[in-house]
Amino acid sequence: MTITGDLNAQIPTPQANVAQMFVNRVKTSPDTVAFWQPTDPGWKKYTWRDLDQQVRSYTAGLISLGVIDNDRVAIASNTRYEWMVADFAILLTGAATTTVYPTTGIEDAAHIISDSGSIVIFAENQEQVDKYLSIKSRTPRVKNIVVFDGAGDGDFVITLEELGRRGKRLLESSPNVVNDHIARISGDTLATLIYTSGTTGKPKGVELMHKGFTYQAASIESLGVLTAQDVQLLWLPLAHSFGKVLSVLHLQIGFQTAIDGRVPKIVENLGDVKPTFMAAVPRIFEKVHAKVTADVAHEGGAKAKIFNWAFKVGTKAALSGDLDSGKKSPAYKIAEKLVFHKLHARFGGNIRYFISGAAALSTEINTWFAAANLKILEGWGLTESGPATAMSRPWETAIGYVGDPFPGTQVKLAADGELLIKSPALMRGYHNLPEENAKAFDADGWLYTGDIGEIDAKGRIKITDRKRDVVKTSSGKFVAPTTIEVKFKAVTQIASHILVVAANRNFVSALIALDPEGLTAFAERNKLAGGYDQLRENPSVLAQLQSEIDALNAGLNQWEQVKQFRVLPKDLSIEADELTPSLKVRRSRVMQKYQDLVDGIYSESAKTA
């Protein structure tokens, strides 16, 4: 049994709780910028002192509504400045934040609010207000809805401004009320309930404690990866555990955060903010890679030759470790001047590195970014693990690995290849689900992850697949669909998602969704007419997909190769419940929806056999 990581690693002493982290950061950095809020046009900046005044008024406002220690308060909103302020306000009361995606459907929303026992809901806008008013009879514990953008009704639904006014009145009569609440919070107090978007059954509430977040913040800070001089562009869903840990890291280190969850604005915001780091999910990197390589391939000629030469030089420099040690050959400096500086400019020009998480990143795409000296630190973890478990380090190139465990965390490899985790950040358990808790941990307190992986001689972790996703064909061969799907992302220019089908089948097939932007660009370059419906059946589009499948198959074993594919009638989306908010495919739901397409592949094959 292989174990990596050190539970007794030396890290800064974690702070008592997240509320105390907030207090200490305000005290240490009162007049430095904490947040940037988009104002269209431009950005409004808030110092930690500004933030403190807002948060304390909202905290007191919640107390005036009857929120007490260990209550739950929900936030149903996209990522925005008000989300962060509301979260801090909740935590300072001693209550816990229940995170809800704004795209969550009625049934799941009713379950989450009811199961969590949330008594107040922060709602982003009237659409969210209407959703929760429609389930009011099913969530009787809810006392009030507080709306970010909207008028409210002055009674059950109040505005954020009204919450602040109520809080200020309470502070005038009881100036120590917020401090009294903070003083009662311990590391064992529940901080957050995050409901996992399971593919079967109802979402399960993961209970994450204050001490888990303060440990993660101290552990990550000990690596020296980030400093108070950094600037973050934060767009990830704050309802996701990845976004949540970034918020406490912000408190620990004190860097600036520009916050805007509107995905279509990412490129524009990069130019405005010029961040030094940004966390993202793999789909963002895949889209950049596909667009740039497709544009260059279409232009061809001398430009394509220079581009390809530059990346050949860059790949050698990255994989040799030269870029890690600051060595740049004369050839690399030319490549930098001719090609790579343009790519850096796309991201604002100041990026030191990216952090990728929430799903697997293609090694080919990671290598491509590394060649341009745009390092991607790949992380790994689960909501149940806190979530931060491991991350590759910026001082070494270890493409294909998610790095070493964070100091204070251990990961072990079980006999069947599953990775297990032991860490101070692990969840307390699933909310109201004692039977599920018994299944989540082994007898010694190690968390089962469901991830299959490897640990190398240096203690670095590689994720190879999900345990439940490894399937067997009808001929008895094992196939890892996720691994094949990640590889495809590095060769496609026009697809957004691929689902590999192999379980109990006599050959491997795939369903492919086209990326609307990539498809439009392909159509313009090749002078093709029509929208998605027409183009998905166009011979030129199908020929392009076949060439991409051929490139994929060239690197696969014979029994893993995709023999046939079908194009889905539309791209996958969060709104259709086909993607999670972190842009991962809900495999079982998509397969159920398009089962006829899959069956058609194999029935047609049987007829021609």
N, C-alpha and C positions, 0 to 999 in steps of 0.2 A: 504494500500500500504506500503510495507516494503522497507526501504532504509538503506544501510550500507555504511560506509566510511565517510570521512570528507574532504570536499573541501578546508577547511581552515587549514588543518593540518600543523604543523611547520616542514619545511624541509630546508636544506641549500638553499640559494638563487641560483636558476638556473643560469648558465652562459649565456652570451648574445646570443651565437649561437655555433654551433658545430665547426666552424672554430676557434673561440676563445678558445674553449675547447682544441683543438689541440695545439694552441700556448701556452696556460697556462701549459699544461702537459709537453711540451718540456722544458719550462722555469723552472718548478718545479723539473723535474726528468731527466735532460739531459743525464746523464751517467748510468742510470739504464736500464736494458733490457726491451724492449717493445715487440719484437716479436721473435719467433723461426721459421725459415723456413727450411723445410726438404731439405736435399741435397743428400740423398741416396748414401752412408750411412751418418748417422749423421744429425746434425742440425746446421744451421748458425744462430747466434744471432745478432740482431740489437738493438742498444740503441735508445732512443728517439732522440738523436742528429743525429744518422745515418739516422733515418726515416725522420727527418725534412729536411735534405739535399736532400734526394730523392724526397720527396713530393713537396718541393718548386721548384725543377728543372722541375718536371712534370707539376706543376701548371703554371709556366711561359711558358712551352711548349704549354699547352692548350691555353693560352692567345695569343701566337704567331700564333696559328691556327685560331684565331678569336673568341674564346669562351669569352663571356661577361656575365655580371650579368643576372641572371634569364634564361640563356640558359639551355638546357638539354643535358647531355652527357650519353650515354648508356654504360653498362658493360655487356658483354655476355661471361661469364666464370664460371668455377667451383670455389669453395672456395679455395683461395690460397693467398700467401703473396701479390702478385701483385694486386689482386683484392682490398685489403685493401688500398694499397698505391694509386691506381688509384682513389678510392672513396674519400680519403682525399684530393687529388689534385683537384678533381672536386669541392668539397665543398669549398676549399679555393679560387677558382675563383669567387665564388658567384653563380655558376651554380648549377643545381640539377642533382642527379644521377638517371638515368632510369635503373632499374634492369631487366635483362633478363636472364632466365635460359638457359644454353647451349643446353638443350634438347628441347627448344621451337621450334615448327615446323615452316616451311616457312611462312605459312599464318598468324599465330599469331605474328611471328617476324616482318613481314612487317607492320602489324597493330600497334604493339607497337612502333616501330621506327617512323612511320608516325604520329600516333596520339599524341605521346609525343613531336614531333618536335625536336627530338635529332639531333645534328649537327656533333657529333663525336661519334664513337663507339670504345670502347676497346674490342678487340676480343682475345680469349685465344690462338687460334692456327689457322692453315691453314683451318681446317674444318669449323671453325666459319667465317673466312674471306670469304671463298667460298660461304657460306650461304648468307652473306650480300652483296657480289658482285652480286649474282643472283637476288637480289631485288633492285639493285641500281636505276633502273628507277622508282621504286615505292616509293623510299625514297629520293627525290631530294634535301632535305635540308642537307643531310649528306655531310660534306666537306672532312672528312678523316676517315680512319680506322687505329687504332693503335694496332698492334699485339704484344702479350706477347711472344709467342714462334713462330718465323717465320722470313722470310727474308724481307718481304715487297717488294714494287716495287719502292720505293724512291719518289713516287708521291702521289697517292691517298691512298695507304697503306704504312704506315711507322712503323718502329719498336719502341718499348718502349725506347730503347737506343737513337734512333734518336730524339724522343720527348724530352728526357732529354737534349740532346746536343743543341737543339733549345732553350730550356728553359734557359740553362746556358748562351747562347749568349745574350738572351734578358736581363737577370739579370745583365750582365756586362755593358750593356748600360743604363738599367733602374733598378737600384738595389732596388727601393721601389715599383716596380710594383705589387708584390704579396701582400705586406702590404696594398697598396692602395685598392686592391680588397677586402681584408678581412674587411677593415674599413667600407665598404659600405653594409656589410651583417647585417641584423636585424633578430630578432626572428621570424618575419612574412615572411621571405624569404623561398621559397620552397626549401626543402633539398633533398627530394627523391620522385620519382614516382615508386610505386610498383604495377604492374599489377596483379590483382587477377585472379587465374586460375578458372574461372567460368565453370560450367558443361554445360551451355547453352550460346549461343551467344558469342560475342567477349570479351576478357579480358578487365576489367575496371581498369583504372589507379587511384590509391589511392594517393592523394596529402598529404604528411606528411611534416610538417614545422620544421624549426630549433628549435623553442621554445618547440615543443612537445618532441623532443629528449632530449633537455637539462633538461626539467622538469622530464622526466622519469629517467634520470641518477641521478639527485639530490634526487628524491624520493626513489629510490632503495638504494642509498648510505645511506640514513637516517636510514635504518633498521639495518645497521651494519652487514649485512650478508656476505659481501666480504670486503677484505682489500688489501692493496698494496702488502702484502706478498703472496697473492694467485697466483696460476699458473693455467691457463685455457688451456684445449685442445679444440680448436674450429674446428669443421668439418662441422657444419650445413651450409646449403646453405645461402650465404650472400645476395642472391637475395630475400630471405624470410625475412619477418619483424622480426622474432625471432632472426635470425642471426644479423640483422641490429642493434637491440637495444643492443646486446652484444658488438658491436663495440664502441658505444658511452659510455657504462658503463666502458669499458676499458680506455677510455680517462678520465673519471671522477675519477676513483679510482687509476689507474696506475699499476694494476697487470700485470704479464707477460702472453702473449698469444702465445701458439704454434699452428700454423695454417696449417691445411692439410685437404682438403675436400675429400680425397680418402677414401671412406667408408671401403673398404677391409683392409685398413691400421690401422683402429681404435685400434684393439687389440694390434698390435705391437707398435703403438705410445703411448698407455697407459703405456706400460712397459718402454719406453724410456723417456717420459716426466714426468711421475709420477705426474699428475696434482692433485690439491687440489679440483677442481670442474670441472664439464663438463655438458653442456646442451645437451639434446638429445631428440629425438622423441620417443614415446612409443615403436615403433617396435624394437629398440635397446635393451630395457629392456626385451621385450617379448622373443627375441632370446636367450638372456643369460639364462633366467629362463627355457625356454624349453630345452636347451641343457644340463644344469646342472642337472635338475630333471630327464631327460631321461637317462643320463649316470648313475646316481645313481640307478635308478629303475632297469636298466639292470644288474648292478653288484649285487644288492640284498645282502642278507646275513647280516653279522654284520655291514658292512659299511653303508648299507641303514638304518639299525635300529639306528645307531649313528646319521646319517644325519637327519632322521626324528625326533629323540629326540631333537637334537640341535635346529631345527627350531620350535619345540613346545615350548621349553624353551625361545627361542628368541622372538617368537610371543607374549608370555605372558609379557615379559619384555618391548617390544616395545609398546604394547597397554595399558599397565598400566601406562606408562609415566616414568618408572624407567630409561630407557636409556636417555630420555630427561634431566633428573636430574643427570646423571652420575652414577647412582646406578647399579652395576653389582653384581648379586648374585654369590655365589661359583659355582652354576650349570652353570650360564651363562659364567663365566670365563673358565670353562672346555669346553663348547660348542664353545667358541671363539677360544680356542687353537686347538681343534680337527677339527673344520669345517670352522668357519667363516673367519679365517685368510687366508685360501686358496682363498676364494671368494674376499677378499680385495686385495690379490696379483694379481688377474686377472686385476684389475683396477689400478695397479701401486703402491698400498699400502698407498697412501697419501690422498685419497678421503675424503673430509669432507662431501660433499653432491653432489647430482646430481640435475639438474633442468630439469623437463619434461614439454614439451609444444607442441603446434600445433595439438594435438589430445587427446582424452580421454585415460587415463591410467587405467588399471584394478586395482580395489582395492585389489584383491588377490595378484597380482604381486607386488604392492606397499608394501603390508604387508610383503611379502616374503623378499624384500630387507631391510625393516625396521628391521625385526627380526635379520638380520646379521649386524645391525648397519650401514647400507648403506642407509642413508636417502635420499629420493627423494622429492624435493620440487616441487609440481605440480603447474604450472602456468596456467593462462587463459587470453585470449584476442583475438582480431581480428586484421587483418592488418588495418582495418578502425579505430580501437581504439588506434593505435599508435606503438606497439600492447600491451604493458605491462599494464594490468588492475588489476590483482589480483594474489596472490601467497601464498601458505601455508608457515608458518613460521618455521624455524629450531628448535625453542625452544619448540615446541609442536607437538605431533603426532595427525594429523587430517586427517587420511586416508579417501579418498572418497570426500574430499573437495579441492577446489582450493584456499582456504584460504580467507583472507581479501583483500579488495582493497588496492592498494598502497596508501600511504599518499598523499592526494590531489585529490583523485578520489572517485567518488560515483557510486554505483550500486543500482538500484531499481528493484523491482519485480512487473510487471504489473499484472492486474487482470487475464489475460489468462496464466500467468506463464512465460512469456517471460522476460528476463533480459535486462535492458537498462543501458547505461553508460553515465556518464558526467565526463569529464576530460580535463585538458589542453592539453593532448596528442592527442585528437581526430583529425581525418583527416579534412582538409579544405573542402574536397569534392571529388567527382569523376571528373577526368579531362575531360573537354568538355562534361559533361553529366548533365546539370541542372535539367532535369526531374528526373533522378535517385537520385540526391541530395535531392530533395523534399521528396522522399520516405524514405531516410535513417535516417532522424531525425524527432522527434515529434516537436510540436509547441514551446516547452520550451528548445530545443537544446539537448535532450537526444537521444543518438544513439541506434537505434534498432539493436539487435545482432542476432536475429533468434535462440538464444539458450534458451531452457527451463531449469529452475533451481529452486533452493530453497535457502533461506537465513535463517540460524538457529538463535537461541537466542543470540549467541555470535557474530553475524554479519558475519559468515563464509558462503561462497558461495559453493553450490554443483550444478554441471551441470548434468542434467538428460537425455537430448537429444536435437537434433536439431528440431526446430519447424516444419520444412518442412519434417522431416523424420518420424514423428509419423504417423502411417497409421492405417486404419481400415480394418479388415477382412470382408469377405462377411457375416459373422454372426453378425457383429456390434461390435466386440471386438477391443479395441485399442492395438496396438503393437508398441514398440519402438525398431526398428531393431538395431540401434547403441548400445543400452544398452546390447542387447543379444550378439552382436558381440564382444564387449569388454570383456564380461564374458567368452566367448569361448577362448580368448587368454590365459587365466589363466589355462586352462585344456588341451590344445593341446600340443603335442610334435612334430607333423609333418606338421601341417598346417601353412601357412603364413597369409592367409586372408580368411575371410568368409563373404558372403553377404546373409543376411536374406531376404527372400521374403515373403510378407504377404498381401500387399495391394489388397483388393477386392478378395482375395483367400479364399477358404474354410478351409485351414489349412496352417501352416507355413512350409516353406521349406528353403533350403540353397544351395548356390554354394560355393564350397571350393577349394581354391588353395593350393597346397602343397609347403612347403619350401624345396628347393632342398637339402640344407645341412642337415636339419632334416630328410628328406626322405632317403638320402644316409646313414646316421648313423643308422636309423631304419633298413634299408636293410642289412647292415653289421652285426648288432647285431642278426638279425633273419635269416642270411644266405640266403637272397633273391637275385635273379639275375635280371638284366635288368636295363634300364634307366627309366626316368620319365614316358614315354608313357606306358611301360609295368607295372611298379610298381603301377601306379594310378588305375589299374584294378586288382591288385593282391588281393586275398581274405584276406591275412594277413593285408594288408594296409587298406582295407575297414573295416575289423573287428576292427582295432585300431581306425579308425575314428568314427565308430559306438559307441565304448566304450566312446570316448570323447564326442560325442553328448549326450549319456546317462547321463554322468556326468554333462553336461550343463543343460539338461532338469530337472535334480533332483532339481535344484534351481529355476525353472521357474513355473509360473502359467500354468495350463493345456492348455489354449488357446495360450500361447506363445511358447510351446514346438515345437522343430523342428521334424517334422514327417518323412521327406525324405530329402536326399541331393544328389548332383551330384558333381563329382570331375572335375575341369576344366582341359583342355588338356595341360596347361602350367601355370607356376607361373605368377602373374601379374608383370608388369614392367613399369618403367618410359618411356622407349623407345617406348613401344607400346601404350603410352598415357593412360594407365590404372591406373597409380599412379601419384600423384603430386610429385614434387621434395622433399617434406617433408614426402613422403611415405604414404599419405592418399589415399584411394581408390576413383577413379572417378566413383562413383556408377552408374550414368546414362549411362556412356559410356560402362562400363563392362556389365551392364544389357542388353543394346542394342546389344552388340556383341554376347552375349550368350542367347538371347531370346529363341532360339529353345530348348536349354537345359531346361529352365524354363518351357516352354510350354509342353515339353515332360513329366515332372514330373506330371503335373496335368491332361494331357490327358490319361496317363497310369493309374493314380488313378481312373479316371472316368470309364475306361473300366473294372476295377476290383471291382467297387463299387456295 
